Amino acid sequence: MGNMLNVLAHTLNFTYNVVTPPDGAFGGQRPNGSWTGMMGQVTLKEADLALGPFGRIYSRAMAVDFSESFFYDARSILSMKGTPEINPWGFLFPLTGTVWGAMAAALAVVWLTTLLVGHRPGGSVSLRWAGEVFLQNVRVFLNQGLTDVVLGQGGLMVLLSWMVVAALVFWSYKGALISLLAVRHIPQPIQTLRDLLDDHTITLVMHPMTVFTDTAAKMKSGELRELHELQFVGRIRYEPPRAYPGLLETVVRTDSHSLQSTNFPLDLLIADDFLKTKRCDFYKTRQTFFATTHCMIGQKGSPLIPAINRRVRAVVESGLYVHWLMNEVSAVINCRYTPSIITVREPLSLANLWGMVVLLGAGLLLAMGAFCLELCVPPKKTIIQ
């Protein structure tokens, strides 16, 4: 906006003095119809122009004149990233639920096929033998070797085919598991407006008296209405734009607050922090909402606005304004597409493997229970006459 003002001053041959409203706000309308902030300075003729940038709404258009739009931007929410986490149940993820289901179905088919082709012609299939065949197929899938089970030639061929399939699945699982154990997930839970509304631990920081707050207050239902009503439960904190850098280093970094603004100012905050720390500690939501134009405002009926419009149009169409934005901070896009997972190279610890240990312990307890049950229940006696 400083570059835009310099172009206007040079081409229109005027000098200027910058004044800041006492409340540091864009301006809202009071019940008596007067305005606060920058809007108030223009309507009271304390200023000829206000840089803003301002979004258009009807009540403002009745009080001031808008310049042509020089930029469109949507709103987003900035939050602190979580610390990299280890998922102890990651060993379940190398195969999707669909693959596990397909393997269970294949095991059932292999077992039934073995029962059909593995018994002697004319012989009966005993329940005990069928159970042994099933356990043999399970042992093959779990890579536990073979046991002595009497199978015919056809049953042996089916078992060998199942061994090939099980080996391929086992090797694939092992390779994927090794990769997953090196992965750390970086939590970024606030990705939509609904995520913020449902997280009762987060307080949202917003600019006061903007086109967004004015529109949200007039909504009758929906997420914007719910966002407006957060102020009644103490989850909205109104702060001027100049307070955002300090809040980023304090309450936002402690993960108790999030910042709401248009995308580019949030990008600048993240870029400034990256230049200081060389880390991407913050992220924006994937969802954007409530896109508005960026305009300057002037006094109602001011002859400056038509002259400004021609120059604003030339600056925008030449690409100068976007060029100024991208060069505002050199690292403005460095953290824009940071991943939510990272890989590390470090020794495995109990934090990585305790899920496997729990699963093994549960299996051993079940086996111990089955063994104790066998000891307690006397076997059936068979009388031979």
C-alpha positions as CSV (number, residue, x, y, z in Angstrom):
1,M,0.0,0.0,0.0
2,G,3.0,2.3,0.6
3,N,4.1,1.7,-3.0
4,M,0.6,2.4,-4.3
5,L,0.4,5.7,-2.3
6,N,3.8,6.8,-3.7
7,V,2.7,6.2,-7.3
8,L,-0.5,8.2,-6.7
9,A,1.4,11.0,-5.0
10,H,3.9,11.2,-7.9
11,T,1.4,11.0,-10.8
12,L,-1.2,13.3,-9.2
13,N,1.5,15.7,-7.8
14,F,0.5,15.8,-4.2
15,T,2.2,15.4,-0.8
16,Y,0.7,13.5,2.0
17,N,0.9,13.0,5.8
18,V,0.0,9.6,7.3
19,V,-2.2,9.6,10.4
20,T,-3.3,6.5,12.4
21,P,-6.8,6.2,14.0
22,P,-6.6,6.1,17.8
23,D,-8.3,2.6,17.9
24,G,-6.1,1.2,15.1
25,A,-9.2,-0.3,13.5
26,F,-10.7,-0.2,10.0
27,G,-13.9,1.3,11.5
28,G,-17.4,0.2,12.5
29,Q,-20.7,2.0,12.6
30,R,-22.0,3.2,15.9
31,P,-25.7,3.0,16.8
32,N,-26.1,6.8,16.1
33,G,-24.8,6.3,12.5
34,S,-21.2,7.7,13.0
35,W,-18.1,5.7,12.3
36,T,-15.0,4.8,14.2
37,G,-11.4,4.0,13.0
38,M,-10.2,4.9,9.5
39,M,-13.8,5.1,8.3
40,G,-14.5,7.7,11.0
41,Q,-11.5,9.8,10.0
42,V,-12.6,9.9,6.3
43,T,-16.3,10.6,7.1
44,L,-15.3,13.4,9.5
45,K,-13.0,14.8,6.8
46,E,-9.9,14.3,9.1
47,A,-8.4,12.4,6.2
48,D,-8.8,12.6,2.4
49,L,-8.0,8.9,1.8
50,A,-7.7,5.7,3.8
51,L,-5.5,3.0,2.5
52,G,-7.1,0.1,4.3
53,P,-7.4,-2.2,2.4
54,F,-11.2,-2.1,2.7
55,G,-13.9,-4.6,1.6
56,R,-17.1,-3.3,0.1
57,I,-20.3,-3.4,2.0
58,Y,-23.5,-1.4,1.6
59,S,-23.2,0.7,4.8
60,R,-19.7,1.8,4.0
61,A,-20.6,2.6,0.4
62,M,-23.3,5.0,1.7
63,A,-20.7,6.9,3.7
64,V,-17.6,7.0,1.6
65,D,-16.4,6.4,-2.0
66,F,-14.5,3.2,-2.9
67,S,-11.6,3.1,-5.4
68,E,-11.4,0.3,-7.9
69,S,-10.3,-3.0,-6.5
70,F,-6.6,-3.8,-6.7
71,F,-6.6,-7.3,-5.1
72,Y,-8.9,-10.1,-4.1
73,D,-8.1,-12.2,-1.0
74,A,-9.9,-14.8,1.1
75,R,-9.6,-15.3,4.8
76,S,-7.9,-18.1,6.7
77,I,-6.8,-19.1,10.2
78,L,-3.2,-19.3,11.4
79,S,-2.3,-21.8,14.1
80,M,0.8,-23.3,15.7
81,K,2.0,-26.7,14.5
82,G,2.2,-29.6,16.9
83,T,5.4,-31.4,17.8
84,P,6.3,-34.5,15.7
85,E,4.4,-37.5,17.1
86,I,5.1,-41.3,17.0
87,N,2.2,-43.5,16.2
88,P,2.7,-46.7,18.2
89,W,0.0,-48.4,16.2
90,G,1.7,-47.6,12.9
91,F,2.5,-51.3,12.3
92,L,-1.2,-51.8,11.4
93,F,-1.1,-49.3,8.6
94,P,1.2,-50.8,5.9
95,L,-1.9,-52.7,4.7
96,T,-5.2,-50.9,4.3
97,G,-8.4,-52.3,5.7
98,T,-9.4,-53.4,2.1
99,V,-6.2,-55.5,1.8
100,W,-6.7,-57.1,5.2
101,G,-10.2,-58.0,4.2
102,A,-9.1,-59.4,0.9
103,M,-6.5,-61.5,2.6
104,A,-9.0,-62.9,5.0
105,A,-11.4,-63.8,2.1
106,A,-8.5,-65.4,0.2
107,L,-7.6,-67.4,3.4
108,A,-11.1,-68.7,3.5
109,V,-11.1,-69.6,-0.2
110,V,-7.8,-71.4,0.1
111,W,-9.0,-73.4,3.2
112,L,-12.2,-74.5,1.5
113,T,-10.3,-75.4,-1.7
114,T,-7.8,-77.5,0.3
115,L,-10.7,-79.3,2.0
116,L,-12.1,-80.2,-1.4
117,V,-9.0,-81.4,-3.2
118,G,-6.9,-82.4,-0.2
119,H,-8.9,-85.4,1.2
120,R,-8.8,-88.9,-0.3
121,P,-11.6,-89.8,-2.8
122,G,-14.5,-91.3,-1.0
123,G,-13.1,-90.4,2.4
124,S,-14.9,-88.2,4.9
125,V,-13.6,-84.8,6.1
126,S,-13.2,-84.8,9.9
127,L,-13.6,-81.6,11.9
128,R,-10.2,-82.1,13.5
129,W,-8.5,-82.5,10.1
130,A,-10.3,-79.4,8.7
131,G,-9.1,-77.4,11.8
132,E,-5.5,-78.5,11.2
133,V,-5.7,-77.5,7.6
134,F,-7.0,-74.0,8.6
135,L,-4.3,-73.5,11.2
136,Q,-1.7,-74.6,8.6
137,N,-2.8,-71.9,6.2
138,V,-2.7,-69.3,9.0
139,R,0.8,-70.4,9.9
140,V,1.9,-70.0,6.3
141,F,0.4,-66.5,6.1
142,L,2.2,-65.5,9.4
143,N,5.5,-66.9,8.0
144,Q,5.7,-69.5,10.8
145,G,6.6,-72.5,8.7
146,L,4.8,-75.9,8.2
147,T,3.5,-78.6,10.4
148,D,2.7,-82.3,9.5
149,V,-0.7,-82.3,8.0
150,V,-1.7,-85.1,5.6
151,L,-2.7,-83.6,2.3
152,G,-3.2,-85.1,-1.1
153,Q,-1.4,-84.0,-4.2
154,G,-4.1,-81.4,-5.0
155,G,-4.1,-80.0,-1.5
156,L,-0.3,-79.7,-1.5
157,M,-0.4,-77.6,-4.7
158,V,-3.0,-75.3,-3.2
159,L,-0.8,-74.9,-0.1
160,L,2.3,-74.1,-2.2
161,S,0.4,-71.4,-4.2
162,W,-0.8,-69.9,-0.9
163,M,2.8,-69.8,0.3
164,V,3.8,-67.7,-2.7
165,V,1.0,-65.2,-2.1
166,A,1.7,-65.1,1.6
167,A,5.5,-64.5,1.0
168,L,4.8,-61.6,-1.3
169,V,2.4,-60.0,1.2
170,F,4.9,-60.5,4.0
171,W,7.8,-58.9,2.1
172,S,5.7,-56.0,1.1
173,Y,4.5,-55.5,4.6
174,K,8.0,-55.7,6.0
175,G,9.3,-53.0,3.6
176,A,6.4,-50.7,4.3
177,L,6.7,-51.1,8.0
178,I,10.3,-50.2,8.1
179,S,9.4,-47.0,6.2
180,L,6.5,-46.2,8.5
181,L,8.7,-46.5,11.7
182,A,10.8,-43.6,10.4
183,V,7.8,-41.4,9.9
184,R,6.7,-38.6,12.3
185,H,3.3,-37.0,12.1
186,I,3.2,-33.2,12.7
187,P,-0.3,-32.4,14.0
188,Q,-2.2,-29.6,12.2
189,P,-5.7,-30.1,13.5
190,I,-7.3,-26.8,12.5
191,Q,-7.9,-27.1,8.8
192,T,-11.5,-25.8,8.5
193,L,-13.7,-23.3,10.2
194,R,-15.7,-26.2,11.6
195,D,-12.5,-27.6,13.2
196,L,-12.0,-24.3,15.0
197,L,-15.6,-24.1,16.2
198,D,-15.4,-27.6,17.6
199,D,-12.1,-27.1,19.4
200,H,-13.1,-25.4,22.7
201,T,-9.5,-24.9,23.8
202,I,-8.7,-22.4,21.1
203,T,-9.4,-18.7,21.3
204,L,-9.6,-16.8,18.0
205,V,-8.0,-13.4,17.5
206,M,-9.7,-11.2,15.0
207,H,-9.5,-7.6,13.7
208,P,-12.3,-5.5,15.3
209,M,-15.0,-3.8,13.2
210,T,-14.3,-5.1,9.7
211,V,-16.4,-6.1,6.8
212,F,-16.1,-9.7,8.0
213,T,-17.2,-9.1,11.6
214,D,-20.1,-6.9,10.4
215,T,-21.3,-9.6,8.0
216,A,-20.9,-12.4,10.5
217,A,-23.0,-10.4,13.0
218,K,-25.8,-10.2,10.5
219,M,-25.9,-13.9,9.6
220,K,-28.9,-15.8,11.0
221,S,-27.4,-19.3,10.8
222,G,-24.4,-21.2,9.6
223,E,-20.7,-21.3,10.5
224,L,-20.2,-17.6,10.3
225,R,-23.0,-17.1,12.8
226,E,-21.5,-19.7,15.1
227,L,-18.1,-17.9,14.8
228,H,-19.7,-14.6,15.8
229,E,-21.3,-16.2,18.9
230,L,-17.9,-17.4,20.2
231,Q,-17.5,-13.9,21.7
232,F,-20.3,-14.7,24.1
233,V,-18.3,-17.7,25.6
234,G,-15.0,-15.8,25.7
235,R,-13.4,-17.4,22.7
236,I,-13.1,-14.3,20.5
237,R,-10.4,-11.7,21.2
238,Y,-10.4,-8.5,19.1
239,E,-7.0,-7.0,18.4
240,P,-5.8,-4.4,15.8
241,P,-3.5,-5.6,13.0
242,R,-0.4,-4.1,14.6
243,A,-0.8,-6.4,17.6
244,Y,-0.6,-9.6,15.5
245,P,3.3,-10.0,15.5
246,G,3.5,-9.8,19.3
247,L,0.6,-12.3,19.7
248,L,2.2,-14.7,17.3
249,E,5.3,-14.9,19.5
250,T,3.2,-15.3,22.7
251,V,-0.3,-16.8,22.8
252,V,-0.3,-18.3,19.4
253,R,3.1,-20.1,19.9
254,T,1.7,-21.7,23.1
255,D,-1.1,-23.2,20.9
256,S,-3.9,-21.5,23.0
257,H,-4.9,-19.0,20.3
258,S,-5.3,-18.8,16.5
259,L,-5.2,-15.7,14.3
260,Q,-7.9,-14.9,11.7
261,S,-7.1,-12.5,8.8
262,T,-6.8,-12.4,5.0
263,N,-4.3,-14.8,3.5
264,F,-1.5,-12.5,2.6
265,P,-1.0,-10.8,6.0
266,L,-0.9,-14.3,7.5
267,D,1.7,-15.3,4.9
268,L,3.8,-12.3,5.9
269,L,3.6,-13.3,9.6
270,I,4.7,-16.8,8.8
271,A,7.5,-15.5,6.6
272,D,8.8,-13.1,9.2
273,D,8.9,-15.9,11.7
274,F,10.8,-18.1,9.3
275,L,13.4,-15.4,8.7
276,K,14.0,-15.2,12.4
277,T,13.9,-18.9,13.3
278,K,14.6,-20.7,10.0
279,R,11.7,-23.0,10.9
280,C,8.1,-23.3,9.7
281,D,6.3,-23.4,13.1
282,F,2.9,-22.1,11.9
283,Y,0.4,-23.2,9.3
284,K,-2.8,-21.9,7.7
285,T,-6.1,-23.8,7.3
286,R,-6.6,-25.5,3.9
287,Q,-10.1,-24.0,3.9
288,T,-10.4,-20.4,2.9
289,F,-13.6,-18.4,3.3
290,F,-15.2,-15.0,2.8
291,A,-13.2,-13.6,-0.1
292,T,-13.4,-9.8,-0.5
293,T,-11.9,-7.0,-2.6
294,H,-9.2,-4.7,-1.5
295,C,-9.9,-1.0,-2.1
296,M,-9.0,2.4,-0.8
297,I,-11.7,4.8,0.3
298,G,-12.1,8.6,0.0
299,Q,-14.5,11.2,1.1
300,K,-18.0,11.0,-0.4
301,G,-18.0,12.9,-3.8
302,S,-14.2,13.5,-3.7
303,P,-12.7,14.3,-7.1
304,L,-9.6,12.3,-6.1
305,I,-11.4,8.9,-6.5
306,P,-12.0,9.0,-10.3
307,A,-8.3,10.1,-10.8
308,I,-7.1,7.4,-8.5
309,N,-9.1,4.7,-10.3
310,R,-7.3,5.3,-13.6
311,R,-4.0,4.8,-11.9
312,V,-5.0,1.9,-9.8
313,R,-6.3,0.1,-13.0
314,A,-2.9,0.7,-14.7
315,V,-0.9,-0.6,-11.7
316,V,-3.1,-3.7,-11.4
317,E,-3.2,-4.5,-15.1
318,S,0.6,-4.1,-15.4
319,G,1.1,-6.7,-12.6
320,L,2.9,-4.2,-10.4
321,Y,0.7,-4.6,-7.4
322,V,1.1,-8.4,-7.2
323,H,4.9,-7.9,-7.8
324,W,5.0,-5.5,-4.8
325,L,3.1,-8.1,-2.7
326,M,5.5,-11.0,-3.6
327,N,8.5,-8.8,-2.8
328,E,7.3,-7.5,0.5
329,V,9.0,-10.4,2.2
330,S,11.5,-12.7,0.4
331,A,10.4,-15.8,2.2
332,V,6.6,-15.3,1.7
333,I,6.1,-18.8,0.1
334,N,8.8,-20.8,1.9
335,C,6.4,-22.3,4.5
336,R,3.3,-22.4,2.3
337,Y,3.5,-26.0,1.4
338,T,5.3,-27.6,4.3
339,P,4.5,-31.4,4.8
340,S,2.5,-32.7,7.7
341,I,4.8,-35.8,8.0
342,I,8.6,-36.0,8.2
343,T,11.1,-38.9,8.2
344,V,13.8,-39.3,10.8
345,R,16.8,-41.6,11.1
346,E,17.3,-42.7,14.7
347,P,17.3,-45.9,16.7
348,L,14.0,-47.5,17.5
349,S,12.8,-47.1,21.0
350,L,9.9,-48.3,23.2
351,A,7.9,-45.3,22.1
352,N,7.9,-46.7,18.5
353,L,7.2,-50.3,19.5
354,W,5.0,-50.3,22.6
355,G,1.9,-51.0,20.4
356,M,3.5,-54.2,19.2
357,V,4.5,-55.1,22.7
358,V,0.9,-54.6,23.9
359,L,-0.4,-56.8,21.0
360,L,2.2,-59.5,21.8
361,G,1.3,-59.4,25.5
362,A,-2.4,-59.7,24.8
363,G,-1.7,-62.7,22.6
364,L,0.4,-64.4,25.3
365,L,-2.3,-63.7,27.9
366,L,-4.9,-65.4,25.7
367,A,-2.6,-68.3,25.1
368,M,-2.0,-68.6,28.9
369,G,-5.7,-68.5,29.5
370,A,-6.3,-71.3,26.9
371,F,-3.5,-73.4,28.5
372,C,-5.0,-73.0,32.0
373,L,-8.4,-73.9,30.7
374,E,-7.0,-77.1,29.3
375,L,-5.5,-77.9,32.7
376,C,-8.7,-77.3,34.5
377,V,-11.1,-79.1,32.2
378,P,-10.6,-82.9,32.3
379,P,-10.3,-84.7,28.9
380,K,-13.1,-86.9,27.8
381,K,-12.5,-90.6,28.5
382,T,-13.0,-93.0,25.6
383,I,-14.1,-96.6,26.6
384,I,-13.0,-99.3,24.2
385,Q,-15.0,-102.5,24.3
